[in-house]
Amino acid sequence: MKAFMKKCPLVMVTIVIALVVAATSVVKSFVFPAAENKTQETHGNVSSSLPQSAASSLCAPSNVAGSSKTVSSAGSAVSHAQPKPGSSAQKRASGFKSSGKEYFSDALFVGDSLTEGFKDYGGIDNASYFCRVGLSIYQLFEHPKTDSSTGLTLEQTLRKKKYGKIYMLLGINEIGTGSTDYFVRHYSSAVTKIRFLQPDAVIYIQSILYVTPSKASGKSVFNNTNVRKRNSGLKTLADGKNIFYLNVDSAIDDGNGNMHEEYSGDGVHLKAKYYPLLSTYIEEHTV
């Protein structure tokens, strides 16, 4: 070997250089497989060369409500808006579907004057109704009141006929009475009683409707902070199997957590022409 190196020094130098270059290429391709072909793609001010977690956090500031950012397989940041309340994507995620008016032929709507207005102007005329002005959750079974039309109590109504769906819209009259826990506890007892009397019915708990900004102003107990607290409690009663919570407020929300001011004359009850907003929402959220 030494004799060969003396005779052919240039050949040996060439071989050594070639081996070093080859080894460097192998190490480089192993540690930085994409370094040779990477292109600099950017989204906003964020380079695609950033790790996914870094790019995601920089492109998704925590103060941007209602949106999230993910990173595509190419490394660029992509924005995905969260499903809006009542949207098709949200309905699918919640297991809801749209149905026609025939769905309500075996439905019973239970409630106060808001349900009376819904009965008269909502457009779901093939359903049954149990409603009374001023009705509260405490007057369903504990201190039973009768329906304005039939003169029957709710228990008598439920024993008389089998229903496939029962819709409940109660709570605005109770806002100034008792605590949220007290209200939800009694609401739960009423749902349990309805389940006992109608074991095969699907029960829909509708959110307490927002009031308008003018109604909620000042020191009124009828404000949307109180409504939201009680609605949060009502959500806990849904099991996603036989009992479902419906956020009907999304149909009348002005975008700031209130009922649209123009939707009501007194701040609580909907004007006749706006009740179909509720029926449309209900038709689009069935199981």
NORPEWO-V958448 format. One line per field, one symbol per residue. ss: DSSP state (~ for helix, > for strand, _ for the rest). psi: psi as a letter, one per 20 degrees, with the letter a starting at -180 (. if undefined). Layout:
BEGIN
ss = ???
psi = ???
END
This chain:
BEGIN
ss = _~~~~~~_~~~~~~~~~~~~~~~~~~~~~~~__________>>__>>____~~~~~~~~_______>>>>>_____>>>>>______~~~~~~~__>___~~~~~~>>>>>_~~~~~~~~~______>>>>_____~~~______>______>~~~~~~~____>>>>>__________~~~~~~~~~~~~~~~~~~____>>>>>_____>~~~~_______~~~~~~~~~~~~_______>>>>_~~~~_>_____>_~~~>_____>_~~~~~~~~~~~~__>_
psi = ghhghhhmhhgggggggggggghggggghghmhjhhjpqnqqocjpqiiqqghghghhimqijoqjqqprprhiiqpppoqqpqpirhghgghijqrqqrhhhjhkqpppabhhhghhghihjnijrqpoqppjqrhijghgmprqqhghjqrgghghihqpqhqpppnqhhiigjprrgggghghgghggggghghmhiqppooqqppqrrhhhirbjpimrighghghhhhhhiipijgipqpomihiijpjijkrpphiiqhjigpqqgiihihghggghimr.
END
